[in-house]
């Protein structure tokens, strides 16, 4: 009986600790218009309200054959882009995905993405959190304080 109570208390404590972990948040997600079968790019800001760092480790979208996390950089006057396995989001901090830096590549779009369309995606984090987001197609990032219809 005593063992059963100890196990039950441990399970309850673990459940409370897991519930206390705050899921990462996505702000201002957008993508550029792109043709069917082409590659689109996704931009956003990831915020981590938790007291521990987390990392974006995978992305999936039903509108793309695959989604990769990339980072662009400049070195010696040459621009380059490479796939990365993860992007760490510091505890209580944020990481911005923007042209010229981190971004998502929606590879093999299954349909054309026109201005105003949304590209749904699920972001998976090292913590196990899964966040659903819609990247709204526009020619540039959303303007703070302006709603897009």
C-alpha positions in Angstrom: 0.0 0.0 0.0 2.8 2.4 1.0 4.6 1.7 -2.3 1.4 2.4 -4.3 1.0 5.7 -2.6 4.7 6.6 -3.2 4.3 5.7 -6.9 1.1 7.7 -7.2 2.7 10.7 -5.6 5.7 10.5 -7.9 3.4 10.3 -11.0 1.4 13.3 -9.8 4.6 15.3 -9.2 5.9 14.4 -12.7 2.6 15.4 -14.2 2.6 18.8 -12.5 6.2 19.4 -13.5 5.4 18.6 -17.1 2.3 20.8 -17.1 4.3 23.7 -15.8 6.6 23.8 -18.8 5.4 26.6 -21.1 5.2 25.7 -24.8 7.2 27.9 -27.2 5.2 30.6 -29.0 5.2 31.6 -32.6 4.8 35.3 -33.6 4.3 36.9 -37.0 4.6 33.8 -39.1 4.7 34.6 -42.9 5.9 33.2 -46.2 6.4 34.6 -49.6 4.1 33.6 -52.5 5.5 30.6 -54.5 4.6 28.4 -57.4 3.4 24.8 -57.1 6.3 22.3 -57.0 8.7 25.1 -56.1 10.3 26.0 -52.7 8.8 28.5 -50.3 10.5 30.2 -47.3 9.0 30.6 -43.9 9.8 33.4 -41.4 8.7 34.0 -37.8 9.8 34.8 -34.3 10.0 31.9 -31.8 9.5 32.9 -28.2 10.4 30.6 -25.2 8.5 31.7 -22.1 10.0 28.7 -20.2 12.8 28.9 -17.6 14.8 26.3 -19.6 16.1 26.6 -23.2 14.4 24.6 -25.9 15.2 24.0 -29.5 13.3 23.7 -32.8 14.2 20.3 -34.2 11.7 19.5 -36.9 9.0 21.1 -39.0 6.3 19.4 -41.1 3.6 20.8 -43.5 0.9 19.0 -45.4 1.6 21.5 -48.3 5.3 20.6 -48.7 7.1 17.4 -49.6 9.6 18.2 -46.8 10.4 21.2 -44.6 14.0 22.0 -43.7 15.5 24.5 -41.2 18.1 26.7 -42.8 20.5 29.5 -41.9 21.9 32.1 -44.3 25.1 33.9 -43.7 27.7 36.2 -45.3 31.4 35.4 -45.3 34.0 37.2 -47.3 31.3 38.9 -49.3 29.7 35.6 -50.3 26.2 34.6 -49.2 25.7 31.0 -48.3 22.8 28.9 -46.9 23.0 25.6 -45.0 20.5 23.2 -43.4 20.7 23.0 -39.6 19.5 20.3 -37.4 18.2 22.5 -34.6 17.8 26.1 -33.5 18.1 26.8 -29.8 15.6 29.2 -28.3 17.1 30.5 -25.0 15.1 30.4 -21.7 12.9 33.5 -21.6 14.3 34.6 -25.0 13.4 34.6 -28.7 14.9 33.8 -32.1 13.9 35.5 -35.2 13.6 33.7 -38.5 14.0 36.4 -41.2 15.5 36.8 -44.7 19.3 36.6 -44.5 19.2 34.5 -41.3 17.4 31.5 -40.0 14.4 30.5 -42.1 12.3 27.4 -43.1 12.4 25.9 -46.6 9.0 24.5 -47.7 10.4 22.1 -50.4 8.1 20.7 -53.1 5.0 22.7 -52.5 1.9 20.7 -53.4 0.0 23.8 -54.6 0.7 27.4 -55.5 0.9 29.8 -52.5 -0.7 33.2 -53.4 -0.8 36.3 -51.3 -3.2 35.8 -48.5 -3.0 32.0 -48.5 -1.8 30.1 -45.4 0.7 27.4 -45.2 0.0 25.2 -42.2 2.9 23.7 -40.3 3.7 21.8 -37.1 6.9 22.8 -35.3 8.5 20.1 -33.1 10.8 21.1 -30.2 13.4 19.2 -28.3 11.1 19.4 -25.2 8.5 17.4 -27.1 6.2 20.4 -27.5 4.4 20.5 -30.9 3.1 23.9 -32.0 0.7 24.3 -35.0 1.1 27.5 -37.0 -0.1 29.1 -40.2 2.4 31.0 -42.3 0.4 33.7 -44.2 1.7 34.5 -47.7 2.7 38.2 -48.2 5.4 40.1 -50.0 7.0 41.1 -46.6 6.7 40.6 -42.9 3.5 41.6 -41.1 3.5 45.2 -39.9 3.0 45.4 -36.1 -0.4 46.7 -35.2 -2.0 45.9 -38.6 -4.2 42.9 -39.1 -4.1 41.0 -42.3 -7.5 40.0 -43.8 
